[in-house]
Amino acid sequence: MKHNKHAAACAWAVLASLSVAQKPPDRSQHSEIEDIKNLASAAPPEFAADAFLRVVERSTGLAKHRKIELLLDASQRAGMARLRRKMKVSPGNADTRDGRLGLAYQLNLDSESLRLRAVRLLLPLDARLAREMFLLIERPAIGGFDCRSRLVYDPDAYYETLAALANSSFTENETARGLHIQFVLPYFQSLTSPVQVLPLARVALALKADRDELIPVAYAFNESLSAARADDRAFFDGYELMDVITRLAQLYERVGMRPEGLVISIRTYIAHSLSGKRCPDSAARLNAASTGPVMPPVASAFNAWSYRQQPHVTREVRPLTADDVTPSSIGDAIVDVPFWTTAKARGLLKDVRALTFKNRGDRYSLDERRLDEWRGRAQELMGRLDDWKEDDEKSDSAYFHEKCDIYETLVQLLPPGPDRERALNEYAAFLASSPLQHDSPAEWFLYARTLLGSVREQLRRDQASASEISTTESNILAVFEKTRSPVLSLYATTERIK
């Protein structure tokens, strides 16, 4: 607590000094930022924070002290975000609640991601202050993950920021004294979960360190790796494992370190992970290619790894056997109900696909989509969308995602004119009225954020000019601005900043 108060005091002290030292921004820029601040005051904290971060990213000529002010404000608001940290989803069907949540988390609207974005933007402005801000973010304390969910913690950005700070936030004198190594070492010592293994290995690879500085890092990583908790849901990214560990072993040898401890630790880690309780979907995926004794690909990759043999080690490290990777038990199956299971939803999906593709699988061209027959089918589908209600689906979540999918496709496909304007206005009204914006803000915002990109992709496919693309994007933003949703209005206003 004492450290947090000290860091916050330092942040505002630096801001105050910069405010005196810097010239005030021009009036138009000041007015633009004040408009965004006014809109942000009515929006949930994660969207206000995101808006301030995008202002800093997009604005050219914004004074340094104004950038720092916005970044500090963004970080403070981010602390109140509904989602606490970023999650990622294991491979599987995207048309499920977990699948869409995985996409929503990629918007980086969780508290941790927003605060890390602020740190990275602050780093080139004031490196010491960026490091202080990072230390205010709670260090990952990772528990086990349930086989019934496909979601696991995604700490990649956290550890990428850690590496950037270690390499860029210390003075030459501080680096010579090894303070950058002291900064990162506790993170290697506190590795407990498989989700931390690859990101921390990449930190070690990225560190600007010589042999003597790498030795304590390597020792801490090896010790923690050997003792890491078995957690099959968190181990789904094991396919990348041997590639990253090979690069780490190569680094050790380049600086004159023998990688033997790393080789022994990675064998222990793989065996411990694969011989513990396994999730049914993960075990089936890893063992899909096996016809005889079960040997998951990551285990086969270790056995074929040259680094477990001389001259890289003093004595050959034993290969993994089938007994080493046989699960002790199988956990519960995923509980994740797929979308498009009702007759009405399947019928609407079939019809929107029929507007996208012809019988032979070719897409309808823009000229074909201007024909009365195609437009008539599109208008009929829009009428059926009006009659489609939440009670028609098994869950409010399924209804929201399914209807957004169809609206977005229609807005992409409809040629410029009244029909597209109608679809866009109805889609924006549907988003603005959805209760999901309060219950699950990032999940709700996914579709507003992706609409511009999907429409732009379709326009390029239609060989639209740059002017036509810009006009269409501007029209979409104008519709968002006219809704009663503070978030959509704020997003549209911020998106216009150049």
Secondary structure, DSSP 8 states (H G I E B T S, - for coil): -HHHHHHHHHHHHHHHHHHHHS----HHHHHHHHHHHHHHTTS-HHHHHHHHHHHHHH-SS--HHHHHHHHHHHHHHHTT-SS-S-EEE-SS-SSBHHHHHHHHHTT--SHHHHHHHHHHHHTTT-HHHHHHHHHTS---------TT--EEE--HHHHHHHHHHHHHSS-HHHHHTTHHHHHHHHHHHT--SGGGHHHHHHHHHH----HHHHHHHHHHHHHHHHH----GGGGTTGGGHHHHHHHHHHHHHHTT--THHHHHHHHHHHHHHHTSEE-HHHHHHHTTT-SSS---HHHHHHHT-GGGSTTTSSS------TGGG--SEE-------BS--SHHHHHHHHHHHHHHB-TTS-B--HHHHTSHHHHHHHHHHHHHHHH--GGGSS-HHHHHHHHHHHHHHHHHHS-TTHHHHHHHHHHHHHHHH-THHHHSHHHHHHHHHHHHHHHHHHHHHTT--HHHHHHHHHHHHHHHHHSS-HHHHHHHHHHT--
